Amino acid sequence: MGNRLSIAIIGAGAAGCFCAINLKRMLTDADVHIFESKGKALAKVAVTGGGRCNLTNTFRAVRNLQEVYPRGEKLMRRALSVFSAKDTCEWFRKEGVRLVEQEDECIFPQSQDAMQIVNTLLRNIKEFNIQLHLKEKVTHIDLNKWDRVVVTTGGHATLSGFSLLEGLDIPIESPVPSLFTFNVEGDWHQLLMGTVVEDVQAFIPGTRFRSQGALLLTHWGMSGPAILRLSSYAARYLAEHGYKSPLCINWMGRMTEQEVRELLMTMMQQHAQKLVTSVFPSRFVGKHWNVLLSRMGIPLTQRWGALNTRHVNKMLAVLTADEYQITGRCPFKEEFVTCGGVSLKAIDINTLQSKQYPGLYFAGEVLDVDAVTGGFNLQAAWSMGYVVAKEIAKMKK
């Protein structure tokens, strides 16, 4: 196709659009086309973060990337070294987007409007004369028609969503949902709907799956960062078990069993004449504490000073390893994230190019890379999109 590079990007999500824009910035004479089967681009970006767009995260609280990228941690370490969260913030600031950092390290546009991000990207696509083909579904990849092809079609709920790759013999890790809340057995939680307990530990007994964070009680069960993270870590395990599994909650968070025992003994000594319903750890609200007392088998008329060793042991068990039964899952708002996709064994994780098909690249959730909530999935899209753009530009030069 002559000296002018012809590039097809399949999928107009965050990774695809960001890749296209940066490609044109690096290769101004490239002929870049984006193909999208839906009627509009960046549809998922428009609803992420509850419509406010959690653009990225500071990463300051991240001790190990695997905490936030359960799958694809090595790839993301390399991608972030090329285009980091700071680079993302700088990129959008240069485009006139003012950003704000929340206490939880999440970064949003100051406008709190995801459409500002969408419109910023669409403006760039128009200004760089990138050809955006909406309602044009690509059914197969013709590597002879284009100099480079970038697949950024996002995650899919089933293997049939990867039909675009049929005939290319590219291994696909079976997709399963990755971010969801838990249906929990019983109706006790309906009495506590909207109750939040900060800094709890949630874990699946007998496994290595464990998470920490705030927990929200809902009319269907449990949600909040602790549960969403656990659903991500244990995505494939839970799918294999039909979304039925025991679940343990350590309501005391970072406190050890011994520390909790000492706290209970202190309360028995200092509040001996008071009812167990009138004095309790400050992390609980009264109605939740009363429910927990019922689960402990302790009468609400009991006084702290009258508790015996059996009572204390039961309190300790419920506070540090309160067991429930997961009976199903619920999707998390409009944000759909999957575990699975194009196997990372099929690509060079430094360049995101197919090992088998030179000139074919992948970026975003179409790969077996996914993250917990907090802006990490969008950062993966920005980083991977940039990496592909840089690699294609480098090879051209």
N, C-alpha and C positions, 0 to 999 in steps of 0.2 A: 504493500500500500504506500510505497514511496517513503519519503523521509518524515512525513507527518504521522505520528503514532495514533492509531485508532483504538480506542479503549471503550469496552462495554462494561458498565457496572449494573448488576442485576439486583435491584432492591433499593428503594428510596427511603431507607431508614436513616438513623443517625450515622452508622458506619459508612454506608454508601454515599450519602450526601457529603459528609466530611471528607471522605477519600477523594471524591470528584473535585471539590473546591481546592483542596491542597494540591492535587495533581495539576490543575490549571495554573495555580500559582507557581509551581515548580517547572512546568512545561507549558508555556503559554501557547505554543503552536499545536498542542495535542488536540485531537478530535475526541471529546469525551461525551458519551451518551449514558444516561441513567434510564433504566427500564423498570417500571413499577406496575404491578398488576391491578392495584387499587386505584381509586379515583383521585387520591391526593398523596402527597409526599409527607413524610415525617409524622404520620398519624399517631404513632406510639409516643413520640417525644411530646406531642401536644397534651397528653393525659398523664405523663409521668409526674410523680411527686404530687398527686392530687391536682394536676393542672397547673402546678407552680414550677415544675421542672427542677428536680434535684440534679443539678448540672454535674456535680462531682463531689469530692470529699477532700478534706485537708490531709487525710491519711496519718495525721499525727498520733492518733490513738491506736493505730494498727501496728502490732508487734511483729506479726508474721503475715505475709500476704495470703496464706492459706486460710486465715481467719475470715477473710472477706471474699476470696476466690476459691471455693471448695474444689472446683475443677478448672484447670488452666493456670495454676499459680506460677509455674515456670515460664510459660508463655507471657503472662502478664508482667512478670519481673523484667523481662527483656523489652516488652512494649513500653512499659513505663519509663525505662531508661532512655528511650528515644523520644517519647512525648508524655510528660508527666502531668499530674493534676495542676501543678503550677503553670505549666505550659498551656493547659486548657484555659485556666483563668486569664492568663495574659492574652491568649488568642481572642477570647470573647470581649475582654476589656478594650482591645484595640478596635473592635467592631462597634464600640459604643455601648456595650452592655455593662451596666454597673452591677456588681455582685455583692452578696451579703453572706456572711458566715454565721451559722447558728451555733448554739451551745453544744449541740451533738456532733459538731464537725462537718455537717452537711452544708453545701454551698448552693445557693439559689440566686436567680436574678433578683435584683433589688425590687423590681416591679412585681415580683411574685406571680408572674404571668408566663407560662410556657410558650405562649405564642410569640413572645419577644425573641426567644431562641429559634423557633420555627421560622419566623420572618427574617431573622438575620441570615440564616442559612439559605433560604429561598432567594433573598436579595443577592447573595454571592453567586448563586447558581445562575441567576439572570445576568448579572454583571459580567461574569466570565464566559457567557455564551455557551454554557453547558446545556446540551440538549436533554430535556426532561420529557420522557415518553410515559404519560400516565395511561392507565387502562390498557397496557400492552404487556400481556403475560408471556414470558419467555418459557417455552416448553422443553427446549434442549439447548445445549451449549455447542456452538460451532467454532472451534478453535482456529479454523482456517479463515473465517470471515473477519476476525478481529486480531489485532496485534497482541492485545492483552484483554483478559476477561477477569472481572472481580465479582465474586458472588457474595452478596451481603443481604440475603433474603430473610434473615432473622431466624428465631427459633420456631419449631413446628411441633404440634401436639402429637403427631403420629409420623411414622416412617413415610407415609404417602406424601407428606409435605416436601420430601426431598426428591420427588420424581424428576426434577430438573436434572439431577445428576445421574439418572439411569443410563446405563451403557458406558459409563466412565470407570466403573469398577473402583469407586472411591468408598472406603469403609465408613459406615455411619454407626455411631453409638446410639442405641435405641433411646428416643426422647421420652422423658417423663416430666411432670410438673415439678417445679423447684421452689417456688415461693407460695406458700399457702398457710391458712390458719387451720386449727384442729377442731373438729367436732369431738366433744368429750361426753362420755356416758353420764347419764343422770340429768336432773333438772335444777340442781343446787345453784349452778352458776347463773341461772336466770334471775335469781334473787340479787345477784351482785353485778348485773350488767352495767358496764361503764367503769367498774372499779379497776384502778391501776396500782400495781405493786412494783416499786422501783427495784432494780438490781437484784433479780432472782436468778437462780440457775435452773435450767430445764434440761433433762437428759433422758435418754432411753436406756433403761436398765439392761445390763448384759451386753452393752455395745460401747463404742468409743464416742458416740455422738452426744455432744454436750454444748450448751450455749449459755450466754449470760446477757441480761438486759432487763428492760421493763416488760412486765406481763400485763396484758389487758384481758379482763374477763368479759365475755360477750354472752348474748342469749343463746348462741350455739356452742360455746365452749371457750377456747383460749386463742388470743392473738397477741399482738405487740412484738417488738423487736426480738425478744428471747425466743418466741415461738417461730417467727419467720426465719430466723437464723437456723434454728434446729431443723426446720423443714427443708432448708437448703442443704445443710450438712448431710441429712439422712434421706435425701430425695429418692435415691434409688432403693434404699433399704425399705422405706415405707411403701413404695410402689410394689415391690416384690411381696410385701406382706398385706397387700390389699388395703392399705391405710388403716390397719387395725394393729394396735401395739400398746403395751403399757407405757406410761409416761410418768416420770418422777419430777416433782418440783421441790427444790430447796428454797423455801420462802425467805430464808435468812441470807441468801446471796453468798457473800464472800466469808461469812463467819464459819468457823470450823465447828464440828460437833461439840468439842470441849468448850468452846467459847459460848455456844448456845446453852449448854448445860449450866455453865457458870452464871449466865444471865438469868436463867430460870431460878436458880438457887438464891440469887440476890433478890429477885422479886418476891420470893417466898419469905425471905427474912425482913425485907423493908416494908412489905405490904400485907403482912400476915392476916390482918383483920379485914382486908378489903376483898370484895368479890372478884373472881377471875374475869368477870365481864367488865369491870370498871377500870382495871389497870392492865395494860398489855404493851408489847413492843410497838414503838412509834411508827413503824413502817406499815402497820395495819390500820384500817378504819374499823369501827366497832362492829358493823354487820358482818364484815369478813371474818373478824376474830371469832365472833359467835359461831359462824359456820365451821371454822376450824376446831373450835372447842367441841362441837357436836361430832366431828370426825375423830376427835381424840377420845370420845366417850366420857367427857368430863361434864357433869351437870352445871348448868349456868348459875346455880345457887351456891356453888362451891367457893370457899374462901382460899386465898393463896396459902395461908398457913396450915390448912388442913390437907394439902396435897401430900400423897405418899410417894414412895419410890416408883411404884407402878404407874402412877399418874405422870410423873416427870419423864419416865422412859417413853410413854405414849406421846407426850407433848413433843419430846425430842424427835421421835420418829416422824411425826406429821410435819413438824416445822422444817426438817432437813431432808426428808425423802417421802413426801406426800404422793402416794401413787394413785393415778387415774388411768382410764382406758380410752385411748383414741379410737373413735368409731368411724372416722371419715375425714375428709378434707373439704375446705372451702377456698375458692380462688381469692387472691388478695386484690381487692378493688379491680381496677381495669388493667393493672399491670400484670402481664402474663410472661413468665420467665420459665424456660425449660432447662433441664439437665439433659445433656445429650447433643447430638449433632455430628458434623464431620469430625472424624477421629483425628486427634492431634498427631497420631502416628503417620497420618497421610500427608502432613505438611512440614515444611521447614519452619520451626517456631520462631526463628530469627527474622525471616522474610515474609512469612505467611503464604509462600508459594507452594503449590502442589509439588510433591516429590516426583510424581509420575508424569505430570503434564506441565512442562515449562510454559510460562505465560498465563497460567491459571492461578488466581489468588482467592483467598477467603478472608473475611473480616466480620467481626460482630458475633451475634448469637447463633449464626448458622454453624459456628464451630462449637465443639464440646467445651465451652468456656461459659461460666455463669457466676453470678455474685450474689451476695446478700444485699439487703436494702441499704440505702444510704448514699446513693450516687455512684456506686461502684460499677454497676452495669453500663451506665452511660459513659463513664470514664473509659471502660474497656472498648466501647465503640469508637470514642474519639482517638484513643491510642492506636488501636488496630487499623482504623481508617488511615491515620497519618503514616503508620509504618508502611502500609502497602503503597501509598502515594510516593513516599520517599524511595522505596525500592524500585518501583517502576521508573521513576525519574532518574535514578542512579544508573540503571541498566541502559537507559536510552543514551545517557551521556557517555 
